[in-house]
């Protein structure tokens, strides 16, 4: 194995080290504005820097967070004293990552379906991000469940783009996180979610194989197999855990470096409980951990926004607690008693 490939494996393993997961703070300009609007904070570059630097500088965060996914603006930002956010992360033992896709756009000819764009110029952008300190990257595809969708064409188009992106990442010495998110929007049941997730993952790994992507240096960011958010009788934590693990065992090769879950609209503690239930099921072929955005940030953001200067430490304490809870869940050691402490 060449030095570059060995380095990819080392980074991937560090990202899914026992009891650690990934903090997703890669919201696009539009998404962070919505989050800030919800807590009545203006989305200026200075406020975004203040908020994200507050999180990344949380003392002890690196004990539970292995890496953080950044947005293009964030990986370039510097504090007032000239320290870059990448340096802040390195000092805290947190690996810098970068979102590189250009968003999900309407898939021509397929009403209600999307394909993620951003392959044009990606090789050059990855080279620049590597210079800026990025060790890993993320690309998100969106699969919607609805009447007669997803189509095979939508699944295949997104799987192909994810594999092309992953190959370019590894060429640049960057670990790819591949994220084929099956949305929980809708009234579908657990079985439908299982079938769509399984088909999506099988298509993805087939394409990764075709594109010569090394799985030992690749991380899957998966959505849980979960009932639609509008379903009448939603499956409980144990059912979600069992269905998700069964689906992964059916579709994800054991060589894959690790699986990190997205929270996908779940409540904070719900996302933790689901991850813990999976890890309590026993040994898996790969580590099962987390790459949460909202489920780590929601309470932290609300607390910080109510008094950005005065509540900085309180917000950090809340973030650290959620990170620790999810770190325990990644080991199968979380409990409601721990949560209350």
C-alpha positions as CSV (number, residue, x, y, z in Angstrom):
1,X,0.0,0.0,0.0
2,X,1.4,3.4,-0.9
3,X,2.0,6.2,1.7
4,X,-1.1,8.1,0.4
5,X,-3.4,5.1,0.8
6,X,-2.0,4.3,4.2
7,X,-2.6,7.9,5.2
8,X,-6.3,7.7,4.0
9,X,-6.8,4.6,6.1
10,X,-5.3,6.3,9.2
11,X,-7.5,9.4,8.8
12,X,-10.6,7.3,8.3
13,X,-9.9,5.2,11.4
14,X,-9.2,8.3,13.5
15,X,-12.6,9.7,12.4
16,X,-14.4,6.6,13.8
17,X,-12.2,6.0,16.8
18,X,-14.0,4.4,19.7
19,X,-16.4,6.8,21.5
20,X,-15.9,9.6,18.9
21,X,-18.0,11.1,16.1
22,X,-18.2,14.0,13.8
23,X,-19.7,17.5,14.3
24,X,-21.5,18.7,11.1
25,X,-21.3,22.5,10.9
26,X,-21.3,22.7,7.1
27,X,-24.6,24.5,6.7
28,X,-24.8,26.5,3.4
29,X,-25.5,30.2,3.5
30,X,-29.2,29.7,3.1
31,X,-29.4,26.9,5.8
32,X,-27.4,28.8,8.4
33,X,-29.6,31.9,7.8
34,X,-32.7,29.8,8.5
35,X,-31.1,28.5,11.7
36,X,-30.1,32.0,12.8
37,X,-33.5,33.5,11.9
38,X,-35.2,30.9,14.1
39,X,-33.2,32.3,17.1
40,X,-33.4,35.9,16.0
41,X,-29.7,36.4,15.1
42,X,-28.6,38.1,12.0
43,X,-26.6,35.9,9.6
44,X,-23.5,38.0,9.1
45,X,-20.0,36.6,8.5
46,X,-18.9,37.9,11.9
47,X,-21.8,36.2,13.7
48,X,-21.2,33.0,11.8
49,X,-17.5,33.1,12.8
50,X,-18.4,33.9,16.4
51,X,-20.9,31.0,16.6
52,X,-18.7,28.3,14.9
53,X,-15.5,29.4,16.6
54,X,-17.4,29.1,20.0
55,X,-18.2,25.5,19.2
56,X,-14.8,24.5,17.9
57,X,-13.0,26.1,20.8
58,X,-15.1,24.2,23.4
59,X,-12.6,22.8,26.0
60,X,-12.4,19.0,25.9
61,X,-14.5,18.7,22.7
62,X,-11.8,16.6,21.0
63,X,-12.4,13.8,23.6
64,X,-15.7,13.0,21.9
65,X,-15.5,14.7,18.5
66,X,-12.9,13.4,16.0
67,X,-13.6,15.8,13.2
68,X,-15.9,18.7,12.1
69,X,-17.3,19.2,8.6
70,X,-16.9,22.9,7.5
71,X,-18.4,25.1,4.8
72,X,-16.2,26.8,2.3
73,X,-16.4,30.1,4.2
74,X,-15.6,28.5,7.5
75,X,-12.4,26.7,6.4
76,X,-11.0,30.1,5.3
77,X,-12.0,32.1,8.4
78,X,-9.6,33.6,11.0
79,X,-10.1,34.9,14.5
80,X,-9.3,38.5,15.4
81,X,-5.8,37.4,16.5
82,X,-5.1,35.9,13.1
83,X,-5.5,32.2,14.2
84,X,-7.4,30.3,11.6
85,X,-10.4,28.1,12.6
86,X,-8.4,25.1,11.1
87,X,-5.6,25.9,13.7
88,X,-8.2,26.1,16.5
89,X,-9.4,22.6,15.5
90,X,-5.9,21.2,15.3
91,X,-5.1,22.6,18.8
92,X,-8.2,20.8,20.1
93,X,-7.4,17.5,18.4
94,X,-10.3,17.8,15.9
95,X,-9.7,16.9,12.2
96,X,-10.9,19.5,9.7
97,X,-13.4,18.4,7.0
98,X,-15.1,20.2,4.1
99,X,-18.4,20.0,2.3
100,X,-17.7,20.0,-1.4
101,X,-21.0,19.3,-3.2
102,X,-22.9,22.2,-4.8
103,X,-26.3,21.1,-3.6
104,X,-29.2,18.8,-4.8
105,X,-30.9,20.1,-7.9
106,X,-34.0,18.9,-9.8
107,X,-33.3,15.8,-11.8
108,X,-34.4,16.6,-15.4
109,X,-37.2,14.3,-16.5
110,X,-38.0,13.0,-13.1
111,X,-40.6,15.1,-11.2
112,X,-39.9,15.4,-7.5
113,X,-36.4,13.9,-7.6
114,X,-33.0,15.4,-7.2
115,X,-29.4,14.8,-8.2
116,X,-26.4,16.5,-6.4
117,X,-24.1,18.6,-8.5
118,X,-20.5,19.8,-8.1
119,X,-18.2,17.5,-10.0
120,X,-17.1,20.2,-12.4
121,X,-13.8,21.6,-11.2
122,X,-13.8,19.4,-8.1
123,X,-10.2,18.1,-8.6
124,X,-8.9,21.7,-8.4
125,X,-11.1,22.6,-5.4
126,X,-10.0,19.5,-3.5
127,X,-6.3,20.4,-4.1
128,X,-7.0,23.8,-2.6
129,X,-8.9,22.4,0.4
130,X,-6.0,20.0,1.0
131,X,-3.7,23.1,1.1
132,X,-6.1,24.7,3.6
133,X,-5.8,21.7,5.9
134,X,-8.8,19.5,5.0
135,X,-8.3,15.9,5.9
136,X,-11.7,14.6,4.8
137,X,-14.7,15.8,2.7
138,X,-18.4,15.2,2.4
139,X,-20.9,14.9,-0.5
140,X,-24.6,14.5,0.2
141,X,-27.1,13.0,-2.1
142,X,-30.9,13.2,-1.5
143,X,-33.3,10.3,-2.1
144,X,-37.0,11.1,-1.6
145,X,-39.7,8.5,-0.9
146,X,-43.1,9.2,-2.4
147,X,-45.6,8.0,-5.0
148,X,-43.6,5.9,-7.5
149,X,-40.3,7.4,-6.3
150,X,-37.4,7.0,-6.0
151,X,-36.8,5.9,-9.5
152,X,-33.9,3.6,-10.4
153,X,-32.5,6.5,-12.6
154,X,-32.4,8.8,-9.6
155,X,-30.6,6.3,-7.3
156,X,-28.1,5.4,-10.1
157,X,-27.3,9.1,-11.0
158,X,-26.6,9.9,-7.3
159,X,-24.6,6.7,-6.7
160,X,-22.5,7.5,-9.8
161,X,-21.8,11.1,-8.7
162,X,-20.9,10.0,-5.1
163,X,-18.4,7.4,-6.5
164,X,-16.8,9.9,-8.9
165,X,-16.5,12.4,-6.0
166,X,-15.0,9.7,-3.7
167,X,-12.4,8.7,-6.3
168,X,-11.3,12.4,-6.7
169,X,-11.0,12.8,-3.0
170,X,-8.7,9.8,-2.6
171,X,-6.6,11.0,-5.5
172,X,-6.1,14.3,-3.5
173,X,-5.3,12.4,-0.3
174,X,-8.6,13.3,1.3
175,X,-11.0,10.8,3.0
176,X,-14.4,10.8,1.3
177,X,-17.6,10.7,3.4
178,X,-20.3,9.4,1.1
179,X,-23.8,10.5,2.2
180,X,-26.8,9.1,0.4
181,X,-29.6,10.5,2.6
182,X,-33.0,8.8,2.3
183,X,-35.2,11.6,3.6
184,X,-37.7,10.8,6.5
185,X,-40.2,13.3,5.0
186,X,-43.5,11.5,4.2
187,X,-45.9,9.0,5.7
188,X,-44.0,5.8,4.6
189,X,-43.6,2.9,6.9
190,X,-40.4,1.3,8.2
191,X,-40.5,-1.5,5.6
192,X,-40.5,1.1,2.7
193,X,-37.7,3.0,4.3
194,X,-35.7,-0.3,4.6
195,X,-36.3,-1.2,0.9
196,X,-35.3,2.2,-0.4
197,X,-32.2,2.5,1.8
198,X,-31.0,-1.0,0.9
199,X,-31.4,-0.4,-2.9
200,X,-29.6,3.0,-2.5
201,X,-26.7,1.5,-0.6
202,X,-26.3,-1.4,-2.9
203,X,-26.2,0.9,-5.9
204,X,-23.7,3.2,-4.1
205,X,-21.2,0.4,-3.2
206,X,-21.5,-1.1,-6.7
207,X,-20.4,2.3,-8.2
208,X,-17.6,2.7,-5.6
209,X,-16.3,-0.6,-6.7
210,X,-16.5,0.4,-10.4
211,X,-14.6,3.6,-9.7
212,X,-11.8,1.9,-7.8
213,X,-12.5,3.6,-4.5
214,X,-10.7,2.1,-1.6
215,X,-13.3,1.3,1.0
216,X,-10.8,1.1,3.9
217,X,-10.3,4.8,3.3
218,X,-14.0,5.7,2.9
219,X,-16.7,6.4,5.5
220,X,-20.5,6.0,4.9
221,X,-22.7,8.7,6.3
222,X,-26.1,6.9,6.4
223,X,-29.6,7.8,7.3
224,X,-31.3,5.4,9.7
225,X,-34.0,3.1,8.6
226,X,-36.9,5.0,10.2
227,X,-40.6,5.6,9.7
228,X,-41.7,8.7,7.7
229,X,-42.1,11.8,9.9
230,X,-45.8,11.9,9.1
231,X,-46.4,8.1,9.5
232,X,-49.3,7.2,11.8
233,X,-47.7,4.4,13.9
234,X,-43.9,5.2,14.0
235,X,-41.4,2.5,14.8
236,X,-39.7,2.7,18.2
237,X,-36.0,2.8,19.0
238,X,-35.5,-1.0,19.1
239,X,-37.2,-1.5,15.8
240,X,-35.3,1.3,14.1
241,X,-32.0,-0.1,15.4
242,X,-32.7,-3.6,14.3
243,X,-34.0,-2.5,10.8
244,X,-31.0,-0.2,10.3
245,X,-28.4,-2.8,11.3
246,X,-30.1,-5.5,9.1
247,X,-30.1,-3.1,6.2
248,X,-26.4,-2.2,6.6
249,X,-25.4,-5.9,7.0
250,X,-27.2,-6.6,3.7
251,X,-25.6,-3.8,1.7
252,X,-22.4,-2.4,3.3
253,X,-19.1,-4.3,2.7
254,X,-17.1,-5.1,5.8
255,X,-14.0,-3.4,4.4
256,X,-15.7,0.1,4.8
257,X,-13.8,2.1,7.4
258,X,-17.0,3.1,9.3
259,X,-20.6,4.1,9.3
260,X,-21.6,7.5,10.8
261,X,-25.3,8.4,11.0
262,X,-27.0,11.7,10.2
263,X,-29.7,12.8,12.5
264,X,-32.0,13.8,9.6
265,X,-34.6,15.7,11.6
266,X,-34.6,13.5,14.7
267,X,-34.9,15.0,18.1
268,X,-31.5,15.3,20.0
269,X,-32.0,12.5,22.5
270,X,-33.9,10.3,20.0
271,X,-30.9,10.3,17.7
272,X,-28.6,9.4,20.6
273,X,-31.0,6.6,21.8
274,X,-31.2,5.1,18.3
275,X,-27.4,5.0,17.9
276,X,-27.0,3.5,21.4
277,X,-29.6,0.8,20.7
278,X,-27.6,-0.3,17.6
279,X,-24.3,-0.5,19.4
280,X,-25.9,-2.5,22.2
281,X,-26.7,-5.2,19.6
282,X,-23.1,-6.4,19.7
283,X,-20.1,-6.3,17.5
284,X,-20.5,-5.1,13.9
285,X,-18.2,-5.4,10.9
286,X,-17.6,-1.6,11.1
287,X,-17.7,1.1,13.9
288,X,-21.2,2.7,14.1
289,X,-20.9,6.4,15.1
290,X,-22.5,9.8,14.5
291,X,-22.1,12.8,12.2
292,X,-24.8,15.0,13.6
293,X,-25.6,18.6,12.8
294,X,-28.9,19.8,14.4
295,X,-28.9,17.0,17.0
296,X,-25.6,18.3,18.4
297,X,-26.3,22.0,17.8
298,X,-29.9,22.8,18.5
299,X,-29.8,23.6,22.2
300,X,-26.3,25.0,22.0
301,X,-27.4,27.5,19.3
302,X,-30.5,28.6,21.2
303,X,-28.5,29.2,24.4
304,X,-25.7,31.1,22.6
305,X,-28.1,33.2,20.6
306,X,-29.9,34.5,23.7
307,X,-26.7,36.2,24.8
308,X,-23.7,35.5,22.5
309,X,-21.1,37.0,24.9
310,X,-22.6,36.1,28.3
311,X,-23.8,32.6,27.4
312,X,-20.6,31.4,25.5
313,X,-19.4,29.0,28.2
314,X,-22.9,27.8,28.9
315,X,-23.5,27.0,25.2
316,X,-20.1,25.2,25.1
317,X,-21.1,23.1,28.1
318,X,-24.3,22.1,26.4
319,X,-22.5,21.1,23.2
320,X,-19.9,19.1,25.2
321,X,-22.7,17.3,27.0
322,X,-24.4,16.3,23.7
323,X,-21.0,15.2,22.2
324,X,-20.3,13.1,25.3
325,X,-23.8,11.5,25.2
326,X,-23.3,10.5,21.6
327,X,-19.8,9.3,22.3
328,X,-21.2,7.0,24.9
329,X,-23.9,5.9,22.4
330,X,-21.2,5.1,19.9
331,X,-19.9,2.6,22.5
332,X,-23.3,1.3,23.4
333,X,-22.9,2.8,26.9
334,X,-25.4,5.6,27.0
335,X,-28.4,5.6,29.4
336,X,-31.2,7.9,30.4
337,X,-29.5,8.3,33.8
338,X,-26.3,9.5,32.1
339,X,-28.4,11.9,30.0
340,X,-29.9,13.5,33.1
341,X,-26.5,14.0,34.8
